[in-house]
Amino acid sequence: MWGCIFAVASVGVLSMFIIQYRDWIDWNKKFIYRVAPGPCKQVLTEGGSEDITYIGNDIVIISSGIGEGEGEGVIKALDLNTSQVVNMTIRGAPDRKDFMTKPHGISTWKDERGEIYLYVITHPSLSEDRIEVFKLKENNVLKYKRTITDPLLVNINDLVAVGRDKLYITKFFYYRDKPLNMLEMFTQRAWGALLYFDGKKVRPVVPTGLSMPNGINISPDQKMIYVSEFGTKKLLGYHRSEDNLLTKAWSYDVDTKADNIEVDQDTGDLWIGCHPLAFRILDSMSSGFGLTLPSQVLRFKMEDNMVSSVEEIYADDGSELNGSAAATYIKGKLVIGSVTAETVVCEVNYLSPSLPSN
């Protein structure tokens, strides 16, 4: 009798896991309806724009080449006035073959003199990740300043600068070895982390693990840290303390796999590139059937640093934009980046009103 009970219970648990996992990879979703806020055009068709950020003067900075080989990553600048994209020149770069390998998340910091510093996550090897630091100069020039390394900087995904060489960082996986991190993902382990770099060393800033924390950014008033938790399809809000530790304030279900987060400094709204069909990502990671990656951009309208409503601004089945990783809104234009392929700029003909940022 006990054997029958155990067998029935095991079948029940396995069935629940299969159903849960089916929903987690979005196998239950059948269609992606194409949505556009206005006319859209591709300004890049290869190399990707895994992360993007606006630096003012109608210039968007792009990290490109996460799918390329050793030392082949570049930082690009998009001029929204002309739609021209150029490779930025790096001066004073260290003599390393793996310098700028697979650039990933980026963030900028403007100091009291108006000088802008750029922080770029790179993945030079299986044993470590690095953060390359540059100072932005005129004529699309980046002056190399330093390389940040630390034993905890493994599997890092995105970062946000909150001061000169002061950074919050997301650690996506615990294991670096691909079979192990695939197992970590398939079993939905919450072994990711949020880290803080104080200019000298890295330390964890939340007491418990997260399930594949991805994008990260900060509210205009510098009081709230936003994190997209890829593994749970949630957007998380954390209060910052004076010692830069984080306390979870809220979570918001988004029913999509949210990637990088950009913050509108005027309204406080969040613009997030998302992946609405997770099983397509798994196909891409495993070099499976060559399925296209659908794209989605969500605008999270914020009030008192909390989500008040959500709008779907853009969606595509992968034919125009293959896998949206980031999005930012500037003066009536929406810039959308993809992991390894296109970059798209759309005219935004209409947006619902938003409350001014406090």
DAURPE-V698442 format. One record per residue. N is the residue number from 1. RES is the residue in one small letter. PSI is psi in whole degrees, -180 to 180 (* if undefined). OMEGA is omega in degrees with one decimal (NA if undefined). NEAR is the number of other ideal C-beta (glycine too) atoms within 12 Angstrom. Layout:
BEGIN
N|RES|PSI|OMEGA|NEAR / N|RES|PSI|OMEGA|NEAR
END
This chain:
BEGIN
1|m|-47|-178.5|7 / 2|w|-33|177.2|8 / 3|g|-40|178.2|9 / 4|c|-42|178.9|10 / 5|i|-44|179.7|11 / 6|f|-41|-179.6|12 / 7|a|-45|179.4|13 / 8|v|-43|179.3|14 / 9|a|-41|-179.8|14 / 10|s|-43|178.0|14 / 11|v|-40|179.7|14 / 12|g|-45|179.3|14 / 13|v|-44|179.7|14 / 14|l|-40|179.2|14 / 15|s|-42|178.1|14 / 16|m|-41|179.5|14 / 17|f|-43|-179.1|17 / 18|i|-44|179.8|16 / 19|i|-44|179.3|15 / 20|q|-42|-178.3|17 / 21|y|-36|175.9|22 / 22|r|-45|-179.8|16 / 23|d|-35|-178.2|19 / 24|w|-37|180.0|30 / 25|i|5|175.5|27 / 26|d|28|178.5|28 / 27|w|-21|-179.3|18 / 28|n|-8|179.1|18 / 29|k|134|-172.0|24 / 30|k|-34|-170.7|12 / 31|f|151|167.3|13 / 32|i|111|178.7|29 / 33|y|135|-177.7|15 / 34|r|130|-179.3|20 / 35|v|136|176.7|28 / 36|a|140|-179.8|27 / 37|p|-5|-177.3|31 / 38|g|-168|178.2|19 / 39|p|136|-179.6|16 / 40|c|150|176.2|33 / 41|k|149|175.7|21 / 42|q|127|175.7|26 / 43|v|-15|170.3|34 / 44|l|146|-179.9|35 / 45|t|-4|179.0|19 / 46|e|164|179.0|21 / 47|g|-31|177.6|30 / 48|g|172|178.2|39 / 49|s|68|-171.1|52 / 50|e|-35|175.0|46 / 51|d|148|179.8|54 / 52|i|153|175.9|52 / 53|t|145|-177.7|45 / 54|y|133|-178.1|36 / 55|i|5|-178.3|34 / 56|g|170|178.7|18 / 57|n|33|177.0|19 / 58|d|27|179.8|22 / 59|i|130|175.9|32 / 60|v|130|178.1|45 / 61|i|139|-173.6|46 / 62|i|133|169.2|45 / 63|s|126|-172.9|52 / 64|s|139|174.9|44 / 65|g|21|179.8|33 / 66|i|-22|177.9|37 / 67|g|5|-176.3|27 / 68|e|180|-175.8|24 / 69|g|-167|-174.6|15 / 70|e|124|175.2|17 / 71|g|15|-173.8|24 / 72|e|5|177.8|22 / 73|g|153|-179.9|39 / 74|v|160|169.6|36 / 75|i|130|-177.8|43 / 76|k|159|175.2|38 / 77|a|128|177.6|42 / 78|l|123|175.0|39 / 79|d|113|-176.1|24 / 80|l|-20|178.8|30 / 81|n|-36|-175.7|14 / 82|t|-11|-173.5|13 / 83|s|15|179.2|23 / 84|q|137|177.3|18 / 85|v|129|179.9|33 / 86|v|152|172.3|23 / 87|n|131|177.6|24 / 88|m|143|-179.7|36 / 89|t|131|178.0|21 / 90|i|125|178.1|29 / 91|r|142|179.1|18 / 92|g|22|-177.4|19 / 93|a|146|177.3|27 / 94|p|154|-178.6|21 / 95|d|76|178.7|9 / 96|r|130|179.6|18 / 97|k|-31|-176.6|14 / 98|d|8|177.6|26 / 99|f|132|-178.5|27 / 100|m|41|172.7|38 / 101|t|122|175.9|30 / 102|k|64|176.6|37 / 103|p|141|-171.1|48 / 104|h|-119|-178.2|47 / 105|g|146|178.4|50 / 106|i|157|175.3|54 / 107|s|155|178.6|46 / 108|t|157|174.6|38 / 109|w|131|175.9|33 / 110|k|123|-177.6|22 / 111|d|-177|-174.7|16 / 112|e|-19|178.0|8 / 113|r|0|-179.6|10 / 114|g|5|177.1|13 / 115|e|137|-177.3|19 / 116|i|130|177.2|32 / 117|y|139|-178.4|34 / 118|l|132|179.3|43 / 119|y|128|-173.6|45 / 120|v|122|172.9|51 / 121|i|133|173.5|48 / 122|t|160|-176.9|42 / 123|h|79|-174.4|38 / 124|p|-22|-176.1|31 / 125|s|176|177.5|20 / 126|l|-19|-172.6|17 / 127|s|-17|-177.9|15 / 128|e|158|166.3|24 / 129|d|163|179.5|39 / 130|r|160|170.9|35 / 131|i|116|179.4|43 / 132|e|137|-175.9|43 / 133|v|131|-179.4|37 / 134|f|157|170.0|41 / 135|k|128|179.9|29 / 136|l|131|177.9|36 / 137|k|178|179.3|21 / 138|e|163|175.6|16 / 139|n|39|174.7|13 / 140|n|43|179.1|28 / 141|v|137|172.8|22 / 142|l|126|176.3|36 / 143|k|118|-179.0|24 / 144|y|134|-178.8|27 / 145|k|-49|-177.4|27 / 146|r|168|172.8|24 / 147|t|128|178.7|27 / 148|i|125|175.6|33 / 149|t|155|178.3|25 / 150|d|146|179.0|25 / 151|p|-25|179.9|14 / 152|l|-11|-178.0|25 / 153|l|75|176.6|37 / 154|v|133|-178.1|31 / 155|n|31|178.6|35 / 156|i|150|-170.3|41 / 157|n|-52|-175.7|48 / 158|d|167|-178.9|52 / 159|l|160|173.3|51 / 160|v|130|178.1|44 / 161|a|131|178.5|36 / 162|v|8|178.4|32 / 163|g|178|177.3|23 / 164|r|114|-177.3|24 / 165|d|31|173.2|27 / 166|k|117|-168.0|30 / 167|l|138|162.7|44 / 168|y|141|-171.3|45 / 169|i|141|174.4|47 / 170|t|135|175.2|51 / 171|k|108|-168.0|44 / 172|f|-51|179.5|43 / 173|f|160|171.0|36 / 174|y|-48|-178.3|26 / 175|y|142|176.6|21 / 176|r|-34|-179.2|22 / 177|d|131|-171.6|15 / 178|k|-46|179.3|16 / 179|p|-37|-178.9|14 / 180|l|-39|179.4|18 / 181|n|-26|172.4|26 / 182|m|-41|176.4|20 / 183|l|-41|177.4|16 / 184|e|-40|179.6|26 / 185|m|-47|-177.3|32 / 186|f|-34|179.0|22 / 187|t|0|175.3|21 / 188|q|47|177.8|26 / 189|r|140|177.9|22 / 190|a|72|-176.6|24 / 191|w|8|174.3|25 / 192|g|177|-175.4|39 / 193|a|161|168.5|35 / 194|l|131|-174.7|43 / 195|l|160|175.4|42 / 196|y|132|175.4|37 / 197|f|122|-175.1|37 / 198|d|11|-177.3|22 / 199|g|-19|-179.7|21 / 200|k|-43|-177.2|14 / 201|k|166|-178.4|17 / 202|v|141|176.4|32 / 203|r|151|173.7|25 / 204|p|149|-177.3|25 / 205|v|4|171.3|35 / 206|v|147|-173.1|33 / 207|p|-20|-176.3|13 / 208|t|162|-179.0|18 / 209|g|161|176.7|24 / 210|l|157|-179.7|37 / 211|s|96|177.9|32 / 212|m|60|175.3|42 / 213|p|134|-171.0|48 / 214|n|-99|-178.2|49 / 215|g|155|179.1|54 / 216|i|144|175.7|53 / 217|n|-179|-173.5|48 / 218|i|148|179.4|37 / 219|s|157|-179.1|34 / 220|p|-30|179.0|21 / 221|d|3|175.5|18 / 222|q|13|-175.6|25 / 223|k|-21|-173.8|24 / 224|m|134|174.0|37 / 225|i|130|178.4|44 / 226|y|137|-179.3|48 / 227|v|134|172.0|50 / 228|s|117|-179.9|48 / 229|e|98|-173.5|40 / 230|f|-42|-173.1|40 / 231|g|-25|-178.2|35 / 232|t|-2|-176.2|31 / 233|k|48|180.0|31 / 234|k|153|167.7|29 / 235|l|130|-174.6|41 / 236|l|144|174.7|42 / 237|g|133|-178.3|33 / 238|y|132|170.5|35 / 239|h|139|173.8|25 / 240|r|137|173.7|30 / 241|s|173|-179.1|16 / 242|e|-26|177.9|10 / 243|d|14|174.7|11 / 244|n|12|169.2|30 / 245|l|160|-176.3|21 / 246|l|139|176.1|37 / 247|t|126|-176.4|22 / 248|k|128|-178.7|26 / 249|a|-38|-178.0|24 / 250|w|164|171.2|22 / 251|s|151|-175.5|22 / 252|y|122|178.4|31 / 253|d|131|-178.1|15 / 254|v|-12|176.8|33 / 255|d|33|174.0|24 / 256|t|163|-179.6|37 / 257|k|99|-176.8|42 / 258|a|139|-177.4|48 / 259|d|-124|-174.8|52 / 260|n|151|-176.1|52 / 261|i|128|170.5|50 / 262|e|143|-175.8|47 / 263|v|127|174.1|35 / 264|d|116|-175.0|30 / 265|q|-19|179.3|28 / 266|d|-39|-174.8|17 / 267|t|-20|-174.0|27 / 268|g|-3|-179.5|34 / 269|d|152|179.0|39 / 270|l|137|175.1|52 / 271|w|120|-170.6|50 / 272|i|126|169.9|53 / 273|g|134|-172.8|50 / 274|c|162|178.2|47 / 275|h|101|-171.7|48 / 276|p|-17|179.1|40 / 277|l|98|-173.8|34 / 278|a|-33|-177.0|38 / 279|f|-23|175.2|28 / 280|r|-33|176.2|32 / 281|i|-43|178.7|36 / 282|l|-39|177.5|24 / 283|d|-41|180.0|23 / 284|s|-42|-178.7|26 / 285|m|-31|-176.1|24 / 286|s|8|-177.7|17 / 287|s|51|-174.4|10 / 288|g|-105|-171.8|12 / 289|f|4|179.1|11 / 290|g|34|-179.2|12 / 291|l|145|175.1|22 / 292|t|156|179.2|26 / 293|l|115|176.5|39 / 294|p|161|-178.6|39 / 295|s|154|179.2|48 / 296|q|138|174.2|45 / 297|v|125|177.8|46 / 298|l|141|173.1|42 / 299|r|120|177.9|38 / 300|f|109|177.7|40 / 301|k|131|-171.8|29 / 302|m|145|173.0|37 / 303|e|122|-175.1|19 / 304|d|41|178.1|18 / 305|n|25|175.3|34 / 306|m|153|-178.2|26 / 307|v|126|176.1|31 / 308|s|-33|176.5|22 / 309|s|167|-177.4|20 / 310|v|139|176.1|26 / 311|e|136|170.4|28 / 312|e|115|-175.5|29 / 313|i|-32|-175.4|40 / 314|y|143|172.9|40 / 315|a|143|-178.7|34 / 316|d|148|-177.8|38 / 317|d|2|180.0|26 / 318|g|-6|-178.7|29 / 319|s|-31|177.3|19 / 320|e|-39|-177.2|31 / 321|l|118|-172.8|47 / 322|n|88|174.9|35 / 323|g|80|-177.8|44 / 324|s|124|-178.9|57 / 325|a|-22|-175.8|51 / 326|a|156|177.3|52 / 327|a|145|175.2|51 / 328|t|147|-176.9|47 / 329|y|127|-179.1|40 / 330|i|113|169.9|31 / 331|k|50|175.8|20 / 332|g|8|177.6|18 / 333|k|141|178.3|32 / 334|l|121|177.2|45 / 335|v|128|-176.9|52 / 336|i|127|178.8|55 / 337|g|154|176.7|53 / 338|s|166|-174.7|47 / 339|v|-53|-175.2|43 / 340|t|3|-171.5|31 / 341|a|-108|-167.3|33 / 342|e|165|164.5|35 / 343|t|133|-174.4|47 / 344|v|141|172.9|45 / 345|v|127|179.8|42 / 346|c|142|167.0|38 / 347|e|134|-179.8|24 / 348|v|106|-174.7|28 / 349|n|-21|-178.6|14 / 350|y|137|168.7|15 / 351|l|141|174.6|25 / 352|s|152|-176.9|17 / 353|p|151|176.9|12 / 354|s|149|178.2|22 / 355|l|142|176.0|19 / 356|p|147|177.5|15 / 357|s|143|178.3|23 / 358|n|*|NA|18
END
